[in-house]
Amino acid sequence: MTTRNDCLQRDAQDPLAPLRAQFALPDGVIYLDGNSLGARPVAALARAQDVIAREWGQDLIRSWNTAGWFDLPKRLGDRLAPLIGADDAEVVVTDTTSVNLFKALAAALQMQAAEPATAERRVIVTERSNFPTDIYMAQGLAGWLARGYSIQLVDGVAELPAAIDANTAVVMLTHVNYRTGYQHDMAAVSALAHAHGALIVWDLAHSAGAVPLALNADGADLAVGCTYKYLNGGPGAPAFIWVPKKHQARFRQPLSGWWGHAAPFAMAPDFVPADGIGRALCGTQPVVSLAMVEAGLDVFAQTTMAAIRAKSLALTDLFIQLVEARCGAHPLELVTPRAHARRGSQVSFAHPHGYAVMAALIARGVIGDYREPAIMRFGFTPLYTRYADVWDAVEILRQILDGQAYDIAARRDAVT
Ligand SMILES: *Cc1c(COP(=O)(O)O)cnc(C)c1O
């Protein structure tokens, strides 16, 4: 049986251990919610002060040029690209995940509509268990387009082969499920979509910075993702959109603002899309937030996704093993796949009083979160989570469960 000392030993040998010092984490907190809001890189504070005091305060509007504000979406996109298996000039950091998904989905439908062989296709396939905003954005888009698109919801990967057919315009999936941590086989599912003439749009909200990705090698068509989760970009930090070179010339998105124009400062009355990834942009970006994304990427530049993945699997394996060994008398049900290839960087356990147990954990400094129905979600971020943290978190969970030290009548906060 693994002891706390074993965990301390593993921390002492962990090649990623020194990176923890680059994050500002409060004492007395075991932070297992980096899948929802990544911790703050220490350097983000000085960066924010510099952007506000010098770039904005002193240099004023000149900073669009001198501080590179205008190019930030593309420059950050190029820095993010290697983490997701994309090439240079294929990614921009901009807007929100919801908005980027709208752009990507609209562009994919347009690409299909423009080809005689696929022009009549009217179905968008996604999962019922997808993060709701993804489904809502698809519903919103389908409602605006007068061409009669419908959204087909499937229950799990097993239903995909039967659901994807000659009516499918686009398959839109989240690569790692936010609730269960299930990870799709990107290459296999992309190939399945292509075999039926469909395009595939991936949401990488719970994948980018969490698991190795190979968008180009795996044959994906378009992708979007989040920077405030595993990439530690800060609350509400701008998201990203990936448009591979193979699709850039055909990619047209409806939010055709001036930042996506071929010559924004020509101030011409007609929209002409920029060549390349610039056409995925819309308008002026929140520069202070955008600048914070770089502080997160700076930490990733010091390691590899392979090293992050190896530690992520070790942390999640350890958590599962300890919970099952030490809390086995309680009605906990593992909802995250045991198979490494199918697991993201989180572990979810269902418990009949999941909300109350999570509230008790948070009160004792173990911060995870709760998702309906009954699911306690624990995110493991290898850049700053220690093996001893895993041991301590399970010990506190054991004490809470053994002592029934949770209030099942607790009032719920607006954000769980
Ligand atoms: C977190 C998450 C989002 C968040 O979208 P916002 O536009 O940032 O609110 C969207 N989709 C998925 C799959 C997510 O996990």
The ligand as a MOL file (V3000), in Angstrom:
LIG
                    3D

  0  0  0     0  0            999 V3000
M  V30 BEGIN CTAB
M  V30 COUNTS 15 15 0 0 0
M  V30 BEGIN ATOM
M  V30 1 C -14.8860 25.3020 -20.4310 0
M  V30 2 C -15.5540 24.9550 -21.7060 0
M  V30 3 C -16.1200 25.9500 -22.5000 0
M  V30 4 C -16.1360 27.3760 -22.0280 0
M  V30 5 O -16.6150 28.2520 -22.9680 0
M  V30 6 P -16.5660 29.8210 -22.6830 0
M  V30 7 O -16.9700 30.4340 -23.9350 0
M  V30 8 O -15.1920 30.1570 -22.2200 0
M  V30 9 O -17.5220 30.1010 -21.5560 0
M  V30 10 C -16.6830 25.5800 -23.7080 0
M  V30 11 N -16.6900 24.2900 -24.1050 0
M  V30 12 C -16.1520 23.3150 -23.3570 0
M  V30 13 C -16.1510 21.9100 -23.8470 0
M  V30 14 C -15.5840 23.6140 -22.1320 0
M  V30 15 O -15.0570 22.6500 -21.3780 0
M  V30 END ATOM
M  V30 BEGIN BOND
M  V30 1 1 1 2
M  V30 2 1 2 3
M  V30 3 2 2 14
M  V30 4 1 3 4
M  V30 5 2 3 10
M  V30 6 1 4 5
M  V30 7 1 5 6
M  V30 8 2 6 7
M  V30 9 1 6 8
M  V30 10 1 6 9
M  V30 11 1 10 11
M  V30 12 2 11 12
M  V30 13 1 12 13
M  V30 14 1 12 14
M  V30 15 1 14 15
M  V30 END BOND
M  V30 END CTAB
M  END
